[in-house]
Amino acid sequence: MTYVVSFCSSRGGTGKTTIATNLAFSLALSGVDTVAIDMDFRAPSFFHVFKNSAGKPAKQYVNEFLDSRCQPQDVLFDLGDKFGTKGKLLIGSADPSISAIEEMSAKSRNWEAKALRNLFHLKKSLERDLNNPIIIYDNGPGVHYSSLNTVVSSDIVVFVSTPDSLDLQGVANLFREYEDLFEDKAKIILNKVFPIREQWSEHSKDRFMNRLPEILRKLVIAVIPCYCDFLDPEKQILVSSEHPLNTELAEIAGQLGLANARLG
């Protein structure tokens, strides 16, 4: 059975891509066949994140698959051997060129409907070729047709937000506007909540959580501190197994019901 998780945010800078890619990496390390796909066509990041790791990059980009110009295997490259994972680690990159970004921004609703059909085709193809795979979509910030497509085709939608009031209000607004779409699917990860050097008491955590609107508070599955090492431009986005982020990733995997994941 294929399980699909879509990562979203109300705006950029929340650390969504870092969490999504490291969760995919950790799942693959634990033996789960995992597929991570860049669905942020306005500011693609996977090409840059994985360009130094991809010894043999994919023939084509996710854009071309959604446009029915190629097959799923043409856009995915396996980094499992590179990183020594027990499960497959397949990566699909969006086209980072300016022309592709402009082209994707101008797609019609009819095109997006076709793209949604192709996402369901992708899921069936991976279910056939892999062993109970988990698909992770990394969406662009906000809500637009391409991100709505992944939401519709996902089992779980995870919003990553910082504690910034504008981020939190943005998530709350999206839940109100698309209540039927997100109902029973939505979860929230609060990221960059406090400096890692500080000791955060349970009382402080409870007090912080109680300040959140009820619509958000009941959906929070993890609270992650600010790991300043990710601010280093030379730092690899994929962390080592000793990094403390892996503790939070194990909690997230459990909260999302990823039964095959054995993290931590």
C-alpha positions as CSV (number, residue, x, y, z in Angstrom):
1,M,0.0,0.0,0.0
2,T,1.3,3.5,-0.9
3,Y,1.1,6.2,1.7
4,V,1.3,9.8,0.6
5,V,2.4,12.8,2.8
6,S,2.3,16.3,1.5
7,F,4.3,19.1,3.2
8,C,3.0,22.6,3.0
9,S,3.4,26.1,4.6
10,S,1.6,29.4,4.6
11,R,4.7,31.2,3.5
12,G,8.4,30.6,2.9
13,G,11.2,30.2,5.4
14,T,9.6,27.8,7.8
15,G,12.1,24.9,7.2
16,K,9.5,22.8,5.4
17,T,12.0,21.4,2.8
18,T,14.6,20.6,5.5
19,I,12.0,18.5,7.5
20,A,10.5,16.8,4.4
21,T,13.9,15.8,2.9
22,N,15.3,14.6,6.2
23,L,12.1,12.6,7.0
24,A,12.5,10.9,3.6
25,F,16.1,10.2,4.2
26,S,15.4,8.7,7.7
27,L,12.6,6.6,6.4
28,A,14.9,5.2,3.7
29,L,17.7,4.5,6.1
30,S,15.2,2.5,8.3
31,G,14.3,0.3,5.3
32,V,11.2,2.0,3.9
33,D,11.0,2.6,0.2
34,T,10.7,6.3,0.0
35,V,10.0,8.8,-2.8
36,A,10.5,12.6,-2.3
37,I,9.2,14.9,-5.0
38,D,9.7,18.6,-5.4
39,M,6.3,20.2,-6.1
40,D,7.4,23.8,-5.6
41,F,7.4,25.0,-9.1
42,R,7.9,28.7,-8.2
43,A,11.1,28.2,-6.2
44,P,12.4,24.6,-6.9
45,S,15.0,23.5,-4.4
46,F,15.6,19.7,-4.8
47,F,17.8,20.3,-7.9
48,H,20.2,22.3,-5.7
49,V,19.9,20.2,-2.6
50,F,20.8,16.9,-4.3
51,K,22.9,18.1,-7.3
52,N,26.2,17.1,-5.5
53,S,24.8,13.7,-4.5
54,A,23.2,12.6,-7.8
55,G,25.8,10.7,-9.7
56,K,23.3,9.9,-12.3
57,P,20.5,12.5,-12.4
58,A,17.1,11.8,-13.8
59,K,16.5,12.2,-17.5
60,Q,13.7,14.7,-17.0
61,Y,12.0,16.9,-14.4
62,V,8.7,16.5,-12.6
63,N,7.3,19.3,-14.7
64,E,7.5,17.1,-17.8
65,F,5.8,14.1,-16.1
66,L,2.9,16.3,-15.1
67,D,2.8,17.5,-18.7
68,S,2.4,13.8,-19.9
69,R,5.8,14.0,-21.7
70,C,7.4,11.1,-19.9
71,Q,7.0,8.2,-17.4
72,P,7.5,8.2,-13.7
73,Q,10.8,6.3,-14.0
74,D,12.2,9.1,-16.2
75,V,12.0,11.8,-13.4
76,L,13.2,9.7,-10.4
77,F,16.8,9.0,-9.5
78,D,17.8,6.6,-6.7
79,L,20.2,7.9,-4.0
80,G,19.9,4.8,-1.9
81,D,23.3,3.4,-2.9
82,K,24.9,6.9,-2.5
83,F,23.7,7.1,1.1
84,G,23.7,3.4,2.0
85,T,20.0,3.3,2.8
86,K,18.2,0.0,3.4
87,G,15.2,1.1,1.4
88,K,15.0,2.9,-1.9
89,L,15.4,6.7,-1.8
90,L,14.0,8.1,-5.0
91,I,14.1,11.8,-5.7
92,G,12.2,13.8,-8.2
93,S,13.3,17.4,-9.0
94,A,11.3,20.3,-10.4
95,D,12.9,22.2,-13.2
96,P,14.8,25.2,-11.7
97,S,15.2,27.2,-14.9
98,I,13.5,30.6,-15.1
99,S,11.7,29.7,-18.3
100,A,10.2,26.6,-16.6
101,I,9.1,28.6,-13.5
102,E,7.4,31.1,-15.7
103,E,5.7,28.4,-17.8
104,M,4.4,26.6,-14.7
105,S,3.0,29.8,-13.3
106,A,0.8,30.2,-16.4
107,K,-0.8,26.8,-16.5
108,S,-4.5,26.6,-16.9
109,R,-7.1,24.8,-14.8
110,N,-7.5,22.2,-17.5
111,W,-3.8,21.5,-17.4
112,E,-3.9,21.2,-13.6
113,A,-6.7,18.7,-13.9
114,K,-4.5,16.6,-16.2
115,A,-1.6,17.0,-13.8
116,L,-3.8,15.6,-10.9
117,R,-4.6,12.5,-13.0
118,N,-0.9,12.0,-13.5
119,L,-0.2,12.2,-9.8
120,F,-2.6,9.4,-9.2
121,H,-0.9,7.5,-12.1
122,L,2.4,8.1,-10.3
123,K,1.1,6.6,-7.1
124,K,-0.2,3.5,-8.8
125,S,3.1,3.1,-10.7
126,L,5.2,3.3,-7.5
127,E,2.8,1.0,-5.6
128,R,3.4,-1.6,-8.3
129,D,7.2,-1.1,-8.5
130,L,8.2,-0.6,-4.8
131,N,7.5,-2.3,-1.5
132,N,4.8,-0.3,0.3
133,P,6.4,3.0,-0.5
134,I,5.9,6.3,1.2
135,I,5.7,9.4,-1.1
136,I,6.6,12.8,0.3
137,Y,5.6,15.9,-1.7
138,D,7.4,19.2,-0.9
139,N,4.9,21.9,-1.9
140,G,5.5,25.6,-2.5
141,P,4.3,28.1,0.2
142,G,0.6,29.1,0.1
143,V,-2.2,27.5,-1.8
144,H,-2.3,27.3,-5.6
145,Y,-3.5,24.7,-8.0
146,S,-0.3,22.5,-8.0
147,S,-0.3,22.3,-4.2
148,L,-4.1,21.6,-4.1
149,N,-3.4,18.7,-6.4
150,T,-1.0,17.1,-4.0
151,V,-3.4,17.7,-1.1
152,V,-6.2,15.9,-3.0
153,S,-3.9,13.0,-3.8
154,S,-2.4,12.8,-0.3
155,D,-3.3,10.8,2.8
156,I,-1.9,13.3,5.2
157,V,-1.1,17.1,4.8
158,V,1.5,18.5,7.1
159,F,1.9,22.2,7.6
160,V,5.2,23.4,8.8
161,S,5.1,26.8,10.6
162,T,7.4,28.8,12.8
163,P,5.9,30.4,15.9
164,D,5.8,33.8,14.1
165,S,2.3,35.2,14.4
166,L,2.0,35.8,10.6
167,D,2.9,32.2,9.9
168,L,0.4,30.8,12.4
169,Q,-2.3,33.2,11.2
170,G,-1.6,32.1,7.6
171,V,-2.1,28.5,8.5
172,A,-5.3,29.2,10.4
173,N,-6.7,31.2,7.4
174,L,-5.9,28.3,5.1
175,F,-7.7,25.8,7.4
176,R,-10.8,28.1,7.5
177,E,-10.8,28.7,3.7
178,Y,-10.3,25.0,2.8
179,E,-12.0,23.3,5.7
180,D,-13.5,20.5,3.7
181,L,-10.3,19.8,1.8
182,F,-8.1,19.6,4.9
183,E,-10.6,17.9,7.2
184,D,-9.1,14.8,8.8
185,K,-5.9,15.2,6.8
186,A,-4.2,18.2,8.4
187,K,-1.3,18.1,10.9
188,I,1.0,20.8,12.1
189,I,4.7,20.9,12.9
190,L,5.9,23.9,14.8
191,N,9.6,24.6,13.7
192,K,12.3,27.0,14.9
193,V,10.3,27.4,18.2
194,F,13.1,28.1,20.6
195,P,17.0,28.2,20.5
196,I,18.5,24.7,21.0
197,R,20.8,26.1,23.7
198,E,17.9,27.0,26.0
199,Q,16.3,24.5,28.4
200,W,12.6,24.6,27.7
201,S,10.5,23.5,30.7
202,E,7.3,21.6,30.3
203,H,5.5,24.6,31.8
204,S,6.9,26.9,29.2
205,K,5.9,24.5,26.4
206,D,2.4,24.3,27.8
207,R,2.1,28.1,28.1
208,F,3.3,28.5,24.5
209,M,0.9,25.9,23.2
210,N,-2.0,27.4,25.1
211,R,-1.5,30.7,23.3
212,L,-2.2,29.0,19.9
213,P,-5.7,29.2,18.4
214,E,-7.6,26.1,19.2
215,I,-7.9,25.3,15.5
216,L,-4.1,24.9,15.4
217,R,-3.4,23.6,18.9
218,K,-5.3,20.3,18.4
219,L,-3.4,19.5,15.2
220,V,0.2,20.0,16.4
221,I,2.2,16.7,16.2
222,A,5.7,18.0,16.9
223,V,7.6,21.1,18.3
224,I,11.1,21.5,16.9
225,P,13.8,23.8,18.2
226,C,15.9,26.1,16.0
227,Y,18.9,24.2,14.8
228,C,21.3,27.0,13.9
229,D,23.6,24.7,11.9
230,F,21.0,24.7,9.1
231,L,21.8,28.4,8.6
232,D,25.3,27.5,7.5
233,P,25.3,27.8,3.6
234,E,28.0,25.1,3.5
235,K,25.9,22.7,5.6
236,Q,24.4,19.6,4.0
237,I,20.6,19.6,4.3
238,L,20.6,15.9,5.0
239,V,21.8,15.4,8.6
240,S,23.8,12.5,10.1
241,S,22.1,9.8,12.1
242,E,23.6,11.4,15.3
243,H,21.9,14.8,14.7
244,P,19.3,15.6,17.4
245,L,16.7,16.4,14.7
246,N,16.4,12.6,14.3
247,T,14.6,12.4,17.6
248,E,11.9,14.8,16.3
249,L,11.7,12.9,13.0
250,A,11.0,9.7,14.9
251,E,8.2,11.4,16.7
252,I,6.8,12.8,13.5
253,A,6.9,9.4,11.8
254,G,5.0,7.9,14.7
255,Q,2.4,10.7,14.8
256,L,1.8,10.3,11.0
257,G,1.2,6.6,11.4
258,L,4.1,5.5,9.3
259,A,4.0,2.0,10.7
260,N,6.9,0.7,8.7
261,A,9.3,3.4,10.0
262,R,11.8,2.4,12.6
263,L,13.5,5.6,13.4
264,G,15.6,6.8,16.3
